[in-house]
């Protein structure tokens, strides 16, 4: 797994993939989806898919893949190498979502919540596998939100596929467990080798797991705050953990708004120019309209 492209610019998302096994282009395949890093306040979230020929699913069972959260880092690394060694039957793809992208998406004017972001990323990865020529026949997904609604959403998007969405799917279906391992290994490596574009001077880089309740993560967040510029892009500043620290310890910012200006109270709203009027305003038409015998209409 080469994370070089993401490490060169970790402010944007990155798509990684293995070679597609030739058997997966000709035989029906099972595909699993899972993510790593949904909850942490630090680092990227990684969505992963793993797929294999339905006739060769025993390969995954032989490897004894399991939910990545139940494995140590060393065990995950070992299993990932074993998955890579079965490249004649097994393929994978990863979508790394940068913390910068996650935060800006969640705080833009048109809110893009984490569930919607997760759903869209999963849909994109399924489509990516199909575009690569993988003969996907069935899909197993670890749910985000209500499982039934998510399953119906995926079935509408991919009516030709058999879709199963379950809670704890990473412990129920080996192909989802394999996807979970791929995603977790990628996130672990990205977090461990994170390249800070900001000048952190002599800041300690022992930031722990990145989860909000980790004491090391809390300490690092407190130490890494710049009172004016906030946090490095490594931090998901849309998380309440980071926002609370910003509100309490950063320099407050006041955004002037015309609505607070007394001199603007009587100003006509821009929206008023688009409001429907009971009677059209009488005004002479420009000669452009007269020459072409055009008239104003109020209804069609």
C-alpha positions as CSV (number, residue, x, y, z in Angstrom):
1,X,0.0,0.0,0.0
2,X,1.7,3.2,-1.2
3,X,0.4,6.3,0.6
4,X,2.9,8.5,-1.2
5,X,0.2,10.4,-3.2
6,X,-1.7,11.3,0.0
7,X,1.4,12.1,2.0
8,X,2.4,14.6,-0.7
9,X,-0.8,16.6,-0.2
10,X,-2.8,15.4,2.8
11,X,-5.2,18.4,2.6
12,X,-7.2,16.6,-0.2
13,X,-8.8,13.2,-0.6
14,X,-7.0,10.3,-2.2
15,X,-8.1,7.1,-4.0
16,X,-5.9,4.0,-3.8
17,X,-6.5,0.6,-5.3
18,X,-4.9,-2.8,-5.9
19,X,-4.7,-4.4,-9.3
20,X,-8.0,-6.1,-10.2
21,X,-7.6,-10.0,-10.3
22,X,-8.4,-11.3,-13.7
23,X,-10.9,-13.8,-12.1
24,X,-12.8,-10.9,-10.7
25,X,-13.4,-9.6,-14.2
26,X,-15.0,-12.8,-15.4
27,X,-16.7,-14.4,-12.3
28,X,-19.4,-13.0,-10.0
29,X,-17.8,-11.3,-6.9
30,X,-18.7,-10.5,-3.4
31,X,-17.7,-7.0,-2.2
32,X,-17.5,-5.7,1.4
33,X,-17.4,-2.1,2.7
34,X,-16.2,-0.7,6.0
35,X,-14.5,2.4,7.3
36,X,-11.8,3.4,9.8
37,X,-11.5,6.6,11.7
38,X,-15.1,7.8,11.9
39,X,-14.9,9.0,15.5
40,X,-11.4,10.5,16.0
41,X,-10.8,14.3,16.1
42,X,-7.5,13.8,14.4
43,X,-6.5,12.5,11.0
44,X,-8.4,11.1,8.0
45,X,-11.4,8.8,7.7
46,X,-10.7,5.9,5.4
47,X,-13.4,4.0,3.5
48,X,-12.3,0.6,2.1
49,X,-13.7,-2.1,-0.1
50,X,-12.5,-5.6,-0.5
51,X,-13.8,-8.0,-3.2
52,X,-13.2,-11.5,-4.3
53,X,-14.7,-14.1,-6.5
54,X,-17.7,-15.7,-4.8
55,X,-16.1,-19.1,-5.6
56,X,-13.0,-18.1,-3.7
57,X,-14.5,-16.7,-0.5
58,X,-13.0,-19.6,1.4
59,X,-9.6,-17.8,1.0
60,X,-10.8,-15.1,3.4
61,X,-12.1,-17.6,5.9
62,X,-8.8,-19.4,5.8
63,X,-6.9,-16.2,6.6
64,X,-9.2,-15.8,9.6
65,X,-9.9,-12.1,8.9
66,X,-11.8,-10.4,11.7
67,X,-13.1,-7.0,12.7
68,X,-10.1,-4.8,12.7
69,X,-11.0,-3.2,16.0
70,X,-10.5,-6.6,17.7
71,X,-6.9,-7.0,16.3
72,X,-3.6,-5.4,17.3
73,X,-1.8,-3.2,14.9
74,X,0.7,-6.0,14.2
75,X,-2.0,-8.5,13.5
76,X,-3.7,-6.1,11.1
77,X,-0.5,-5.4,9.2
78,X,0.2,-9.2,9.0
79,X,-3.3,-9.9,7.7
80,X,-3.1,-7.1,5.2
81,X,0.1,-8.5,3.8
82,X,-1.6,-11.9,3.5
83,X,-4.5,-10.3,1.7
84,X,-2.1,-8.8,-0.7
85,X,-0.5,-12.2,-1.3
86,X,-3.8,-13.5,-2.5
87,X,-3.9,-11.0,-5.3
88,X,-5.0,-13.6,-7.8
89,X,-8.4,-13.8,-6.0
90,X,-8.7,-10.6,-3.8
91,X,-8.7,-6.9,-4.7
92,X,-9.2,-3.8,-2.7
93,X,-9.7,0.0,-3.0
94,X,-9.5,2.8,-0.5
95,X,-10.8,6.3,-0.4
96,X,-8.9,8.5,2.1
97,X,-10.9,11.5,3.2
98,X,-8.7,14.2,4.6
99,X,-9.6,15.9,7.9
100,X,-9.6,19.2,6.1
101,X,-12.2,17.9,3.6
102,X,-14.3,16.4,6.4
103,X,-14.4,19.7,8.5
104,X,-15.0,22.0,5.6
105,X,-17.8,19.8,4.3
106,X,-19.5,19.7,7.6
107,X,-19.3,23.4,8.2
108,X,-20.1,24.7,4.8
109,X,-23.3,26.8,4.3
110,X,-25.2,23.8,2.9
111,X,-24.5,21.3,5.7
112,X,-23.0,17.9,4.6
113,X,-23.2,15.7,7.7
114,X,-21.0,12.7,8.4
115,X,-23.6,10.1,7.5
116,X,-24.3,11.6,4.1
117,X,-20.6,11.9,3.5
118,X,-20.1,8.2,4.5
119,X,-23.0,7.0,2.3
120,X,-21.7,9.0,-0.8
121,X,-18.2,7.6,-0.3
122,X,-19.4,4.0,-0.1
123,X,-21.6,4.5,-3.2
124,X,-18.6,6.0,-5.0
125,X,-16.4,3.0,-4.1
126,X,-19.0,0.5,-5.3
127,X,-19.3,2.4,-8.6
128,X,-15.5,2.6,-8.8
129,X,-15.2,-1.2,-8.6
130,X,-17.9,-1.6,-11.3
131,X,-16.0,0.9,-13.5
132,X,-12.9,-1.1,-13.1
133,X,-14.7,-4.2,-14.5
134,X,-15.2,-6.1,-11.3
135,X,-18.2,-8.4,-11.7
136,X,-19.9,-7.3,-8.4
137,X,-22.9,-9.5,-7.7
138,X,-23.4,-9.0,-3.9
139,X,-22.4,-6.2,-1.5
140,X,-22.1,-6.4,2.3
141,X,-21.9,-3.1,4.2
142,X,-21.4,-2.1,7.8
143,X,-24.2,0.3,8.5
144,X,-24.0,4.0,9.0
145,X,-27.3,5.1,10.5
146,X,-30.5,2.9,10.3
147,X,-29.6,-0.2,8.4
148,X,-32.9,-0.7,6.6
149,X,-32.9,2.8,5.2
150,X,-29.3,2.6,4.1
151,X,-29.9,-0.7,2.4
152,X,-32.9,0.7,0.5
153,X,-30.8,3.6,-0.6
154,X,-28.1,1.4,-1.9
155,X,-30.6,-0.9,-3.7
156,X,-32.1,2.1,-5.4
157,X,-28.6,3.2,-6.5
158,X,-27.6,-0.3,-7.7
159,X,-30.8,-2.2,-8.5
160,X,-28.8,-5.1,-10.2
161,X,-26.9,-6.0,-7.0
162,X,-27.8,-8.0,-4.0
163,X,-27.2,-5.6,-1.1
164,X,-27.0,-6.5,2.6
165,X,-26.5,-3.8,5.2
166,X,-26.0,-4.9,8.8
167,X,-24.8,-3.5,12.1
168,X,-21.4,-5.0,13.0
169,X,-21.1,-6.4,9.5
170,X,-17.3,-6.4,10.0
171,X,-17.8,-9.3,12.5
172,X,-20.4,-11.1,10.4
173,X,-19.0,-11.3,6.9
174,X,-15.3,-12.0,6.1
175,X,-15.3,-9.8,3.1
176,X,-16.3,-6.8,5.3
177,X,-13.7,-7.8,7.8
178,X,-11.1,-7.7,5.1
179,X,-12.3,-4.2,4.0
180,X,-12.1,-3.1,7.6
181,X,-8.5,-4.3,7.9
182,X,-7.5,-2.5,4.7
183,X,-9.1,0.7,5.8
184,X,-7.6,0.5,9.3
185,X,-4.1,-0.2,8.1
186,X,-4.2,2.8,5.8
187,X,-5.5,5.1,8.5
188,X,-2.9,3.9,11.0
189,X,-0.1,4.5,8.5
190,X,-1.4,7.9,7.5
191,X,-1.7,9.1,11.1
192,X,1.7,7.7,12.1
193,X,3.5,9.3,9.2
194,X,1.5,12.5,9.0
195,X,3.4,15.4,7.4
196,X,2.5,18.7,9.0
197,X,2.6,21.6,6.5
198,X,2.3,24.0,9.5
199,X,5.4,25.1,11.5
200,X,4.8,23.4,14.8
201,X,8.2,24.4,16.1
202,X,9.1,22.0,18.9
203,X,5.6,20.7,19.5
204,X,5.4,17.2,20.8
205,X,4.0,14.8,18.2
206,X,2.8,12.2,20.6
207,X,-0.9,12.7,19.9
208,X,-2.2,9.3,20.9
209,X,-5.0,7.5,19.1
210,X,-6.8,10.7,17.9
211,X,-10.0,9.8,19.8
212,X,-11.5,12.7,21.8
213,X,-11.4,10.7,25.1
214,X,-7.7,9.8,24.8
215,X,-5.7,11.8,27.4
216,X,-2.7,12.1,25.0
217,X,-5.0,13.5,22.3
218,X,-6.6,16.0,24.7
219,X,-3.2,17.2,25.8
220,X,-1.9,17.5,22.3
221,X,-5.0,19.5,21.3
222,X,-4.4,21.9,24.2
223,X,-0.7,22.4,23.3
224,X,-1.1,22.7,19.5
225,X,-3.7,25.5,19.4
226,X,-2.6,28.7,17.8
227,X,-4.8,31.4,19.4
228,X,-5.2,33.2,16.1
229,X,-4.9,30.6,13.4
230,X,-6.4,27.7,15.3
231,X,-5.3,24.1,14.5
232,X,-3.2,22.3,11.9
233,X,-5.1,20.6,9.1
234,X,-4.5,17.3,11.0
235,X,-7.4,18.3,13.3
236,X,-11.0,18.0,12.4
237,X,-12.0,21.4,13.6
238,X,-15.7,20.7,13.0
239,X,-15.6,18.2,16.0
240,X,-17.1,19.5,19.2
241,X,-14.0,18.6,21.1
242,X,-11.9,21.0,19.0
243,X,-14.6,23.7,18.8
244,X,-14.9,23.8,22.6
245,X,-11.2,24.5,23.0
246,X,-11.3,27.1,20.2
247,X,-14.2,28.9,21.9
248,X,-12.5,28.9,25.3
249,X,-8.9,29.5,24.4
250,X,-8.6,31.1,21.0
251,X,-8.9,34.8,20.2
252,X,-12.6,35.6,19.6
253,X,-13.5,36.7,16.1
254,X,-16.4,39.2,15.5
255,X,-18.0,39.2,12.1
256,X,-19.7,42.5,11.3
257,X,-23.2,42.1,10.0
258,X,-25.3,44.8,8.4
259,X,-28.3,43.5,10.3
260,X,-26.6,44.8,13.5
261,X,-26.0,48.2,12.0
262,X,-28.8,50.7,13.1
263,X,-28.3,52.7,9.9
264,X,-29.3,49.7,7.9
265,X,-32.6,48.9,9.7
266,X,-34.7,50.8,7.2
267,X,-32.8,49.5,4.1
268,X,-34.9,47.5,1.7
269,X,-34.1,43.8,1.7
270,X,-32.7,42.4,-1.6
271,X,-35.3,39.7,-1.4
272,X,-38.0,42.3,-1.8
273,X,-37.0,42.8,-5.4
274,X,-38.0,39.2,-6.1
275,X,-41.3,39.1,-4.3
276,X,-44.5,38.5,-6.3
277,X,-46.5,41.7,-6.6
278,X,-50.3,41.8,-6.8
279,X,-50.4,44.2,-9.7
280,X,-47.6,44.7,-12.2
281,X,-45.8,48.1,-12.0
282,X,-46.8,50.3,-14.9
283,X,-43.7,51.5,-16.7
284,X,-43.0,52.2,-20.4
285,X,-41.4,49.3,-22.3
286,X,-38.1,49.7,-24.0
287,X,-38.3,50.0,-27.8
288,X,-36.6,46.6,-28.0
289,X,-40.0,45.1,-27.0
290,X,-42.1,47.4,-29.2
291,X,-40.1,46.6,-32.3
292,X,-40.6,42.9,-31.8
293,X,-44.2,43.2,-30.7
294,X,-43.5,41.6,-27.3
295,X,-45.8,42.0,-24.3
296,X,-45.5,41.3,-20.6
297,X,-47.4,38.3,-19.3
298,X,-48.3,37.6,-15.7
299,X,-49.3,34.0,-16.1
300,X,-48.9,31.2,-18.6
